Amino acid sequence: MSDAKNISRRNVIKGAGVATAAIAVPSVWTGNRAFGAETITVADVGGAVAPAIRTAFYLPFEKETGIKVIGVAHDADPVTQFKLLVDAKTYIWDVSMVTQDHVARLTQPKNYLADLNIPAAKGQDILPGMLTNNWLGFSVFGIVMAYNKEKFAGNPPTSWADYWNTQAFPGRRGLYKSPWGVLELALLADGVAGKDLYPLDVDRAFKKLDQIRGDVAVWWSAGAQNTQTLQNGEVDISDTWSARGYAAIASGAPLSLLWQGLYSVDGWSIPLGTPKLDLARKFVEFCMRPEQQAVYSSLITNGPSNKRAFEFIAPDRAGTLPTAPANFKGLTELDSVWWGNNYDAANERFQEWMLG
């Protein structure tokens, strides 16, 4: 997912120098230096992503505005923490990194999110669906296919139907040990168009999975395991989270990615009632900037949501990112709301299916 390492420090964006220069000379918020003594606390996912977020967003925002950003890691599912801090009015966070699924659970039946108050005109360069009244998506990852380009030299797979076609494309297969994303891939392999995936036809997906179960050599359960199996050649073809696939490529694995599949997005929301609402809004709006998103995507192979970020990203780096136009056109948004409502039932059925 979003915890992968960058491909190479040499693959730095051509705009990094531009961004650094912009950071060094306060511009937009120069008139707001009165906020200099203030701090905000931002909760993110932690792990390998945290340093990239700090470099791209926290430190330059602090340097430009004087508002100190304290970064903390939240639970893998921050919804309960988020609700508790709003209900108790403790506000240990002023901004939190959340997915669209989290947003859905934080707005129904009770609303826990503040309005970002970002004018529509300022969001004109943000990809569709990645800026709402209460959420800014900024980190996009893909669920795609990785395959050994030496193993399949001259006959590379071009679709998920090819993954299922073990006669034409023989080789050791890997697949995520979870229904999340895998049910969609099964349906894509069965001929369902991306635009028609949801609501998922779960019965049809499991019927398709029945056809491939005996040919899966490795059922991976964590991103690090996925990268490792791709690195060491334990599998020849597998689903992967795009940044994890590129981590394997960075290690020297002879892999290519097929940009067909799904994408999901991490973003920022603000707890309703935070006394630092104005400061939190300034931070979120800062994270919309194409230069800052380009810095982030130079450190982590997750795609920016601001289309103009690619003006600051070298073409070879852009080709590794999910939201590069050539890659993004093959991806369908993973419906986090559907999964929020159906994950437990789908996962119970999947685990029973795994047992045979």
C-alpha positions in Angstrom: 0.0 0.0 0.0 1.3 3.4 1.0 4.2 2.1 3.1 6.6 1.3 0.3 10.0 2.8 -0.2 10.9 5.0 -3.1 12.5 3.5 -6.2 15.7 5.4 -6.0 17.0 8.6 -4.5 18.2 9.5 -8.0 14.6 9.5 -9.3 14.1 12.8 -7.6 11.6 15.2 -9.2 12.9 17.9 -11.4 10.7 20.3 -9.4 12.2 19.5 -6.0 14.5 22.5 -6.3 11.5 24.7 -7.2 9.6 23.4 -4.3 12.5 24.0 -1.9 12.9 27.5 -3.2 9.2 28.2 -2.7 9.4 26.9 0.8 12.4 29.1 1.6 10.5 32.3 0.7 7.1 32.6 2.5 4.4 33.6 0.1 0.7 32.8 0.6 0.7 32.8 4.4 3.3 35.6 5.0 0.7 37.9 6.3 -0.4 35.3 8.9 2.8 35.3 10.9 0.7 36.0 14.0 0.1 32.2 13.9 3.8 31.7 14.5 3.5 30.6 18.2 0.8 28.1 17.3 0.9 24.4 16.9 -1.3 21.7 15.3 -1.2 18.0 15.8 -1.7 15.9 12.7 -2.3 12.1 12.9 -1.0 10.0 10.0 -0.5 6.3 9.2 3.0 6.3 10.6 5.5 3.7 9.3 7.6 4.3 6.2 5.1 6.9 4.9 5.6 9.3 7.8 9.0 10.7 6.8 7.7 11.5 3.3 4.7 13.3 4.8 6.9 15.2 7.1 9.3 16.3 4.4 6.6 17.2 1.8 4.1 18.8 4.1 4.8 19.2 7.8 8.2 20.9 7.6 7.6 23.3 4.7 4.3 24.3 6.1 5.9 25.1 9.5 8.7 27.0 7.7 6.4 29.1 5.7 3.8 29.9 8.3 5.5 29.5 11.6 2.8 27.0 12.7 4.5 24.0 14.2 3.1 20.6 13.0 3.4 17.7 15.5 3.0 14.4 13.7 1.6 11.4 15.5 0.6 7.9 14.3 -3.0 6.8 14.6 -4.4 3.3 14.7 -4.7 1.4 11.4 -8.5 2.1 11.6 -8.7 5.6 13.3 -12.5 5.9 13.3 -12.9 5.0 17.0 -10.1 7.3 18.1 -11.6 10.1 16.0 -15.1 9.7 17.4 -13.8 9.6 21.0 -11.7 12.8 20.7 -14.7 14.7 19.3 -17.2 13.3 21.7 -14.9 14.0 24.7 -13.8 17.3 23.2 -10.1 16.4 23.9 -8.9 17.2 20.4 -5.5 15.4 20.7 -5.6 15.8 16.9 -6.4 18.8 14.7 -6.1 16.9 11.4 -6.2 13.2 10.6 -5.2 11.0 7.7 -8.3 9.0 6.6 -9.8 7.1 3.7 -13.2 7.6 2.1 -14.4 4.6 4.0 -13.5 6.3 7.2 -15.2 9.5 6.0 -18.4 7.5 5.4 -18.3 6.1 8.9 -17.5 9.5 10.4 -20.5 11.2 8.9 -23.3 8.6 9.3 -25.4 8.6 11.4 -23.6 11.4 13.2 -21.2 13.9 11.7 -17.7 14.1 13.2 -16.0 16.1 10.4 -15.5 19.9 10.1 -16.0 21.6 6.7 -12.7 22.3 5.0 -14.0 25.6 3.6 -12.0 25.3 0.4 -13.6 27.2 -2.5 -14.4 25.1 -5.5 -12.1 27.4 -7.7 -9.1 26.4 -5.6 -9.8 22.7 -6.3 -10.1 22.8 -10.0 -6.8 20.9 -10.5 -7.7 18.2 -8.1 -8.8 14.9 -9.6 -12.5 14.2 -9.5 -13.8 12.9 -6.2 -10.6 13.7 -4.3 -11.8 17.0 -2.8 -15.1 17.2 -0.9 -16.4 19.6 1.7 -14.8 17.5 4.5 -11.9 15.5 2.9 -8.8 16.1 0.7 -7.3 13.1 -0.9 -3.6 13.4 -1.6 -2.0 9.9 -1.7 -3.2 7.5 -4.4 -2.1 3.9 -4.6 -3.0 1.2 -7.2 -4.0 -2.5 -6.9 -2.4 -3.8 -10.0 -0.6 -6.8 -11.5 3.2 -7.4 -11.3 4.8 -10.0 -13.6 8.3 -11.3 -14.4 9.1 -9.7 -17.7 11.8 -12.3 -18.4 9.4 -15.2 -17.7 6.8 -13.7 -20.0 9.1 -12.2 -22.6 7.4 -12.1 -25.9 4.0 -12.9 -24.4 3.3 -10.5 -21.5 -0.1 -10.6 -19.9 -2.4 -7.7 -20.9 -5.4 -8.3 -18.7 -6.6 -10.0 -15.5 -8.2 -12.6 -17.7 -4.6 -13.6 -18.6 -3.8 -14.1 -15.0 -6.5 -16.7 -14.8 -5.3 -18.3 -18.1 -2.8 -20.7 -16.7 -2.3 -22.5 -19.9 -1.3 -19.5 -22.0 0.6 -17.9 -19.1 2.0 -20.7 -17.0 3.9 -19.7 -13.8 3.8 -19.4 -10.0 1.1 -17.1 -8.9 0.6 -14.9 -5.9 -2.7 -13.5 -4.6 -3.7 -11.3 -1.7 -5.2 -13.4 1.2 -8.2 -11.1 1.6 -11.4 -10.4 -0.3 -10.5 -6.7 -0.4 -9.6 -5.9 -4.0 -9.4 -9.6 -4.9 -13.1 -9.9 -5.5 -12.9 -7.0 -7.9 -9.9 -8.5 -9.7 -11.9 -11.8 -10.1 -14.8 -9.9 -11.6 -12.5 -8.0 -14.0 -11.0 -11.3 -15.1 -14.6 -12.6 -15.7 -15.3 -9.7 -18.1 -17.0 -7.2 -15.8 -16.1 -3.6 -16.8 -14.6 -1.4 -14.2 -17.6 1.0 -14.3 -19.9 -1.9 -13.6 -18.1 -3.5 -10.6 -20.3 -2.1 -7.8 -22.2 -3.3 -6.0 -20.0 -6.3 -6.2 -21.5 -9.6 -7.5 -20.0 -11.6 -4.7 -21.3 -15.0 -5.9 -19.9 -14.4 -9.3 -16.5 -13.3 -7.9 -16.2 -16.5 -5.7 -17.2 -18.7 -8.7 -14.3 -17.1 -10.6 -11.9 -17.5 -7.7 -12.8 -21.2 -7.7 -11.1 -21.5 -11.1 -7.7 -20.2 -9.9 -7.5 -21.3 -6.2 -5.5 -24.5 -7.0 -3.0 -22.5 -9.1 -2.0 -19.9 -6.4 1.4 -20.8 -5.0 1.5 -17.9 -2.5 -1.3 -16.3 -0.6 0.4 -13.1 0.7 -1.1 -11.3 3.7 1.1 -8.2 4.1 2.8 -5.7 1.8 6.3 -6.6 2.9 5.6 -10.2 2.1 4.3 -9.3 -1.3 7.5 -7.3 -2.1 9.6 -10.2 -0.8 8.0 -12.8 -3.0 8.3 -10.6 -6.0 12.0 -9.8 -5.2 13.1 -13.4 -4.7 11.3 -14.9 -7.6 9.0 -17.0 -5.5 6.2 -15.9 -7.8 6.1 -15.0 -11.5 2.9 -13.1 -11.5 0.9 -11.6 -8.7 -1.5 -8.8 -7.7 0.4 -6.1 -5.8 0.0 -2.7 -4.3 1.8 -0.4 -6.8 4.3 1.0 -4.4 5.1 -2.5 -3.2 5.7 -3.7 -6.7 8.0 -0.8 -7.4 9.9 -1.6 -4.2 10.6 -5.0 -5.7 11.7 -3.4 -8.9 14.0 -1.1 -7.0 15.7 -4.1 -5.5 16.6 -5.4 -9.0 13.7 -7.8 -9.6 12.9 -8.1 -13.4 9.3 -7.0 -13.1 6.8 -5.0 -15.0 3.5 -3.6 -13.7 0.3 -3.9 -15.7 -1.8 -0.8 -14.9 -5.2 -2.5 -14.8 -7.1 -2.8 -11.6 -8.1 -0.5 -8.8 -7.0 2.6 -6.9 -7.6 3.9 -3.4 -6.8 7.2 -1.7 -5.6 8.5 1.6 -6.4 12.0 2.6 -7.0 14.6 5.3 -10.0 15.4 7.4 -10.5 17.8 10.4 -12.3 16.8 13.6 -15.5 18.7 14.2 -15.1 21.3 16.9 -11.3 21.5 17.0 -10.4 24.9 18.6 -7.6 25.2 15.9 -9.9 25.0 13.0 -8.4 27.9 11.1 -4.9 26.5 11.4 -6.0 23.0 10.4 -7.8 24.4 7.3 -4.6 26.3 6.3 -2.6 23.1 6.6 -5.0 21.1 4.5 -5.1 23.8 1.8 -1.3 23.8 1.8 -1.4 20.1 1.0 -3.3 20.8 -2.2 -0.3 22.5 -3.7 1.1 20.7 -6.7 4.7 21.4 -5.7 4.3 19.8 -2.3 2.4 16.8 -3.7 5.2 16.4 -6.2 7.8 16.3 -3.4 5.7 13.6 -1.6 5.5 11.5 -4.8 9.3 11.8 -5.2 9.7 10.0 -1.9 6.9 7.5 -2.0 5.5 5.9 -5.2 2.0 7.0 -4.4 0.3 9.4 -6.9 -0.6 13.0 -6.3 -4.3 14.1 -6.5 -3.3 17.5 -8.0 -3.0 17.1 -11.8 -0.5 20.0 -11.9 1.9 18.1 -9.7 3.1 16.3 -12.8 4.6 19.6 -14.1 7.2 19.2 -11.3 7.8 15.4 -11.8 10.3 14.0 -14.3 8.7 11.7 -16.9 10.5 8.6 -15.7 9.2 9.1 -12.2 5.7 10.0 -13.4 5.5 6.6 -15.1 5.7 4.9 -11.8 2.7 6.8 -10.3 -0.9 5.6 -10.3 -2.3 9.0 -11.2 -0.1 9.5 -14.2 -2.7 9.8 -17.0 -1.4 6.7 -18.9 -1.7 4.6 -15.7 -4.8 6.1 -14.2 -7.0 5.4 -17.2 -6.7 1.7 -16.5 -7.8 1.9 -12.9 -11.2 2.0 -11.2 -11.8 3.5 -7.8 -12.2 1.0 -5.1 -15.5 1.7 -3.5 -14.6 2.2 0.2 -18.2 2.8 1.2 -19.2 -0.6 -0.2 -16.4 -2.2 1.6 -17.3 -0.4 4.8 -20.7 -1.8 4.7 -19.8 -5.3 3.5 -16.3 -6.2 4.6 -17.2 -8.4 7.6 -19.5 -10.6 5.6 -17.2 -10.8 2.6 -14.2 -11.6 4.8 -16.0 -14.3 6.7 -17.0 -15.9 3.5 -13.5 -15.6 2.1 -11.9 -17.2 5.1 -14.3 -20.1 4.9 -13.6 -20.4 1.2 -9.8 -20.5 1.9 -10.4 -23.5 4.2 -12.0 -25.3 1.2 
